[in-house]
Amino acid sequence: MVAIVETEPPTLRFERINGHNVPIREAEVIGIALMRVTPRFIPVDSGYEAIIEARLCEEERSFIKPLRFDAEEDTLPDFVLTDVDGKESVPMEVFGMNTDEYSARRAVKTEIYNKEFGADGWWSWDATVKNAEDNIPPFPAQNSSS
């Protein structure tokens, strides 16, 4: 985990301690958040994403981890492979919940990706099925120059 702290601009004042003027810097904390990251400091939203990030790194794949504040669109993939032959990018989705609301969002994302990239033009893993970690689909083939 990484802690992200937002503060007001720091102030500087001097305090007399033991006959010396000592600078005191203070800042008021106005917000704090924790962000889950991998050992390589890649932000992830779940343990399932961390599994995929680790595997991508083990296989020395080139990828991007999109962040919410970077997104211009409603559909944000969990990862984007950038080293697949003949493709600029391949979106990757880790489906890690099976609530009704999440399943509805999953259906929308699937439709969007199928329309934009074709059924074989993006990668996904359903991490909610039994023995999911033993059944992670292979990643799309890496281009020969990577």
Secondary structure, DSSP 8 states (H G I E B T S, - for coil): -EEEEEE---EEEEEEETTEEEEEEE--EEEEEEE-B-TT--B-SSHHHHHHHHHHHHTT--EE---GGG--SS---SEEE--BTT-S-EEEEEE----HHHHHHHHHHHHHHHHHH-TTSSEEEETTSTTGGGG------B-TT-
